[in-house]
Amino acid sequence: QVQLVESGGGLVQPGGSLRLSCTASGSIFSINTITWYRQAPGKQRELVAAFTSGGSTKYADSVKGRFAISRDNAKKMVYLQMYSLKPEDTAVYYCNILGLYWGQGTQVTVSS
């Protein structure tokens, strides 16, 4: 059984920063397959950040240069560091593994 738990969301002012964490447990071969998604009200869920098979990272165009995905293999944790947050970043952020398992999500609200 695989379980993903997100944390670190909250209310932040525009221009602020947050770091989200995704803690994985269970039978996981590699946390490199964990990906961050988000879903804003009334919108489809979209990919935000992921690790690539080549050992690099990829980001949605809307967050490039502002968000960074990283991992701690020993702790089975994946992070999403978010800088220069904008109101349009407001969404529920989810981590996903292999397109199969989802966490419960963590709410990020960017508002003054």
N, C-alpha and C positions, 0 to 999 in steps of 0.2 A: 504494500500500500504506500502510495506517495502522498505526501501532504506538503502544501506550500502555505506559508503564513506571511502576509505583508504587514508592515508597520512603518510608522514614521510620518504618516500624513498629518494634515492639520490646516489651519488658517494662516496664511502668510500675505504680507502686503506685496504689491507689485514691485519687482526688483529684488525681492528677497530670495532666500535659498532654503532648500529642504533636502534631507537625505532619506530616501526610502530604503527599507531593508526587506529582503525576501529570505525567509528561513525555510530550508528544505529538509524533509525527513523521509525515511523509508528507503526503498530500493531504488536508488538513483545512481546510474552509472557515471554520469558527469554533470556537474552543475553548469558546464558550458552551454548546455541546451536550454537553460532558463532564459526566458525572454520577458521584457516588460511591455505591457499594453496599457492603454487607457481608454476610457469611455466617458465622453462628455454627455450631458443631458441631451436627449434627442438625436444623438449621433451614433454612428457605428463604432464598435471597438476597433482601435487602430494600434498597429505596432509602433512602439516608441523607441526601443533600444534592444539590441541583441548582440551576442557574440557570433562571429562568423567561423566557418570551418577552418579558415586559414589563420585563425588566432587573432584576428582583428575584431573590430566592432562596427556596427552600423546603426544609423539613427534615422528617424523620420526627419524629413527636411525641416519641419517646423521647430525642431529642437536641436538641430546641429549647432555645435559651438556653445550650447548652454547646458546640455545634459551629458552625463558621463556614467556609463555602466562599468561596474567592476565586480570582483568576486573574491571570496576567501574560501578556498577549497577545503581547508581544514575545518572550518566552521559550517560548511555547506550553506554559505550565505552569498546572496547576490545583492548588490546595492545599486541604487539609481540616485546619483548626486545631481540635483537640479539647481541651477543658478539663474539669475536674471528672470525670475518667474513673471509670467504675464497672465492677465485674467483669462486668456484663452487656453491656458494650461489647466484650468479648473476641470477636474474629472475624477473619476474613481480609477485608481491605478492598480493593475493586477500583474502578478507574475504567472508565467505559464511554463510548463515543461513539455517539450515534444508535441505541442499542440493538443495534449491529452488532459493534463491536469491543471486546474486553476486554483489560485488562492481565493480568499473571500473579498479581497480588495481593500484598499485604503483610500480614504477621501482626501483629495488635495483641493483646497479652495484658495484662489488668489484674488484678493479683494482689499480695497482700502476702506 
